[in-house]
Amino acid sequence: MDFAFNSEQESLRDDVRSFLEQEIREGKWEPQCDAWIQGFDPGFTKRVAQRGWIGLTWPRQYGGKEQSFVDRLIVTEEMLRYGAPAACHWFADRQIGGSILRYGTEDQRREFLPRIVRGELYVGLGMSETEAGSDLASLMTKAEEQDDCFLVNGQKTWTSGGSYINYIDLFARTDFQAPRHKGITEFLVPMDLPGISRVPMVDITGTEAWNDIFFDNVRVPKECVIGERNKGFYHVVEELAYERGGMERLMGNFPLYDGLRRFVANTKKDGRPLGEEPRVRTLMSELQVEFEVGRLLMFRAASVMDEGRAPTIEAATSKVHGTSFEQRLANSAMELLGPYGGLTGRSSEAKMAGMAIHSYLASKGYSLQAGSSEVLKNIIATRGLGLPSQS
Ligand SMILES: Cc1cc2nc3c(=O)[nH]c(=O)nc-3n(C[C@H](O)[C@H](O)[C@H](O)COP(=O)(O)OP(=O)(O)OC[C@H]3O[C@@H](n4cnc5c(N)ncnc54)[C@H](O)[C@@H]3O)c2cc1C
């Protein structure tokens, strides 16, 4: 099943595929699960930038191509299909550039957007804190206004790519008297300011893709404020819709899904094709149904972005669905591969097994990162279905 893409979109997809296949043939990188969030490869980002695939939807005057969000989804879908190491530019391209475009000053747009488009700016998300994850309105990092700057003190946690980023999209409290969600401001802060330190976090998979970021009397210039002061909470809610509504919530482990389908099609058990077993057929067909529905939901979210609004409810729905698919995929891979699923190694079969154990462990976090499934279900219940908020 597929959508009615126009000929320009088909040709864009072909171009991205040819580029990625060539990169793999030339041995520039190998397909990996979660490469959109863990694959930091500045050279790859530069080559993607040279093809004009970063900031695709932005105005031409800032280096963009004024293409649709559906076009952007085609590009990201292919990056995910091939497990390409796109983490350096992913966050700025997905949501932070959009925030600069909507709320930044003209000077900020002219300075930052072309640099993102050129693949030079790697921006991390500085939202969560140890005591403020789902409830971002309770964040406590302080940005106190001084004559010439804001003095920032506090700690951010779980910052994806924290070891690599050169800027952080920081949300900090600037008004201490106002109601919680009316006292937060967004800043785009260079990571080389004195007083900023990064400490890698090792997660359950052994990856160090996340960092705690500490701010110790950091003097952040006033030009770093994005948009109106104390309006940051409204920005973050909007940014989260763009963060949740992308194909990475469904296809972060596509190399595993692809490998699993081939494994089932090509493997014999007791002399009979594995794909003849009823349990295997049920698992694989259920996965395919969920995958196809997920794809529809992601394209719907992109269509809403093309209408010019943040897809808050659509993205909540697609993320709940997509992460549930990814968790089911990881569980199914472990079940079908058996003990072999826990192995890692260099042969192509073992690499598939390495992907299975990675996805199995990493998938525990999918329904937490970018908003937990429980919190997203609350959004769907209250904003989508009009049910009362919980007291
Ligand atoms: C892999 C990974 C990458 C991440 N990357 C980033 C990043 O780059 N930048 C960043 O800022 N943050 C990042 N995060 C943090 C992420 O956004 C938070 O983990 C998430 O918002 C949940 O917050 P918490 O971990 O504090 O859990 P809590 O908010 O403490 O929630 C704990 C549990 O309580 C449930 N819960 C909380 N509130 C409610 C409610 N109102 N109703 C029902 N249930 C509720 C949750 O569903 C969850 O199960 C990342 C997290 C992970 C796991």
The ligand as an SDF file (V2000), in Angstrom:
LIG
                    3D

 53 58  0  0  0  0  0  0  0  0999 V2000
   16.1620    8.0090   25.5590 C   0  0  0  0  0  0  0  0  0  0  0  0
   15.6900    9.3300   26.0780 C   0  0  0  0  0  0  0  0  0  0  0  0
   16.0900   10.4920   25.4110 C   0  0  0  0  0  0  0  0  0  0  0  0
   15.6660   11.7360   25.9000 C   0  0  0  0  0  0  0  0  0  0  0  0
   16.1210   12.8710   25.2810 N   0  0  0  0  0  0  0  0  0  0  0  0
   15.8130   14.0870   25.8090 C   0  0  0  0  0  0  0  0  0  0  0  0
   16.3630   15.2860   25.2660 C   0  0  0  0  0  0  0  0  0  0  0  0
   17.1060   15.2780   24.2800 O   0  0  0  0  0  0  0  0  0  0  0  0
   16.0770   16.4610   25.8630 N   0  0  0  0  0  0  0  0  0  0  0  0
   15.2590   16.5290   26.9500 C   0  0  0  0  0  0  0  0  0  0  0  0
   15.0220   17.6330   27.4320 O   0  0  0  0  0  0  0  0  0  0  0  0
   14.7120   15.4090   27.4990 N   0  0  0  0  0  0  0  0  0  0  0  0
   14.9820   14.1950   26.9530 C   0  0  0  0  0  0  0  0  0  0  0  0
   14.4650   13.0340   27.5190 N   0  0  0  0  0  0  0  0  0  0  0  0
   13.6500   13.1440   28.7290 C   0  0  0  0  0  0  0  0  0  0  0  0
   12.1820   12.8150   28.4750 C   0  0  0  0  0  0  0  0  0  0  0  0
   11.5520   13.8800   27.8240 O   0  0  0  0  0  0  0  0  0  0  0  0
   11.5460   12.4900   29.8410 C   0  0  0  0  0  0  0  0  0  0  0  0
   12.1000   11.2540   30.2670 O   0  0  0  0  0  0  0  0  0  0  0  0
   10.0500   12.3780   29.7610 C   0  0  0  0  0  0  0  0  0  0  0  0
    9.4770   13.6400   29.5280 O   0  0  0  0  0  0  0  0  0  0  0  0
    9.4550   11.7800   31.0580 C   0  0  0  0  0  0  0  0  0  0  0  0
    9.9260   12.4910   32.1600 O   0  0  0  0  0  0  0  0  0  0  0  0
   10.5770   11.7470   33.4250 P   0  0  0  0  0  0  0  0  0  0  0  0
   11.6120   10.8220   32.9000 O   0  0  0  0  0  0  0  0  0  0  0  0
   10.9720   12.7880   34.3980 O   0  0  0  0  0  0  0  0  0  0  0  0
    9.4150   10.8510   34.0020 O   0  0  0  0  0  0  0  0  0  0  0  0
    8.2340   11.3580   34.9540 P   0  0  0  0  0  0  0  0  0  0  0  0
    7.6580   12.6020   34.4080 O   0  0  0  0  0  0  0  0  0  0  0  0
    8.7200   11.3680   36.3640 O   0  0  0  0  0  0  0  0  0  0  0  0
    7.1980   10.1810   34.7640 O   0  0  0  0  0  0  0  0  0  0  0  0
    7.3890    8.9180   35.4070 C   0  0  0  0  0  0  0  0  0  0  0  0
    6.1850    8.0470   35.0960 C   0  0  0  0  0  0  0  0  0  0  0  0
    4.9810    8.6930   35.5740 O   0  0  0  0  0  0  0  0  0  0  0  0
    4.0400    8.8140   34.5190 C   0  0  0  0  0  0  0  0  0  0  0  0
    3.3420   10.0980   34.5970 N   0  0  0  0  0  0  0  0  0  0  0  0
    3.8790   11.3090   34.8250 C   0  0  0  0  0  0  0  0  0  0  0  0
    2.9310   12.2670   34.7960 N   0  0  0  0  0  0  0  0  0  0  0  0
    1.7620   11.6390   34.5430 C   0  0  0  0  0  0  0  0  0  0  0  0
    0.4240   12.0610   34.3770 C   0  0  0  0  0  0  0  0  0  0  0  0
    0.0890   13.3630   34.4750 N   0  0  0  0  0  0  0  0  0  0  0  0
   -0.5330   11.1480   34.1090 N   0  0  0  0  0  0  0  0  0  0  0  0
   -0.2170    9.8230   33.9870 C   0  0  0  0  0  0  0  0  0  0  0  0
    1.0540    9.3430   34.1630 N   0  0  0  0  0  0  0  0  0  0  0  0
    2.0230   10.2320   34.4120 C   0  0  0  0  0  0  0  0  0  0  0  0
    4.8630    8.7700   33.2410 C   0  0  0  0  0  0  0  0  0  0  0  0
    4.0870    8.2610   32.1680 O   0  0  0  0  0  0  0  0  0  0  0  0
    5.9900    7.8360   33.5900 C   0  0  0  0  0  0  0  0  0  0  0  0
    5.5910    6.4980   33.3790 O   0  0  0  0  0  0  0  0  0  0  0  0
   14.8290   11.7940   27.0370 C   0  0  0  0  0  0  0  0  0  0  0  0
   14.4140   10.6040   27.6690 C   0  0  0  0  0  0  0  0  0  0  0  0
   14.8300    9.3910   27.2050 C   0  0  0  0  0  0  0  0  0  0  0  0
   14.3820    8.1420   27.9200 C   0  0  0  0  0  0  0  0  0  0  0  0
  1  2  1  0
  2  3  1  0
  2 52  2  0
  3  4  2  0
  4  5  1  0
  4 50  1  0
  5  6  2  0
  6  7  1  0
  6 13  1  0
  7  8  2  0
  7  9  1  0
  9 10  1  0
 10 11  2  0
 10 12  1  0
 12 13  2  0
 13 14  1  0
 14 15  1  0
 14 50  1  0
 15 16  1  0
 16 17  1  0
 16 18  1  0
 18 19  1  0
 18 20  1  0
 20 21  1  0
 20 22  1  0
 22 23  1  0
 23 24  1  0
 24 25  2  0
 24 26  1  0
 24 27  1  0
 27 28  1  0
 28 29  2  0
 28 30  1  0
 28 31  1  0
 31 32  1  0
 32 33  1  0
 33 34  1  0
 33 48  1  0
 34 35  1  0
 35 36  1  0
 35 46  1  0
 36 37  1  0
 36 45  1  0
 37 38  2  0
 38 39  1  0
 39 40  1  0
 39 45  2  0
 40 41  1  0
 40 42  2  0
 42 43  1  0
 43 44  2  0
 44 45  1  0
 46 47  1  0
 46 48  1  0
 48 49  1  0
 50 51  2  0
 51 52  1  0
 52 53  1  0
M  END
$$$$
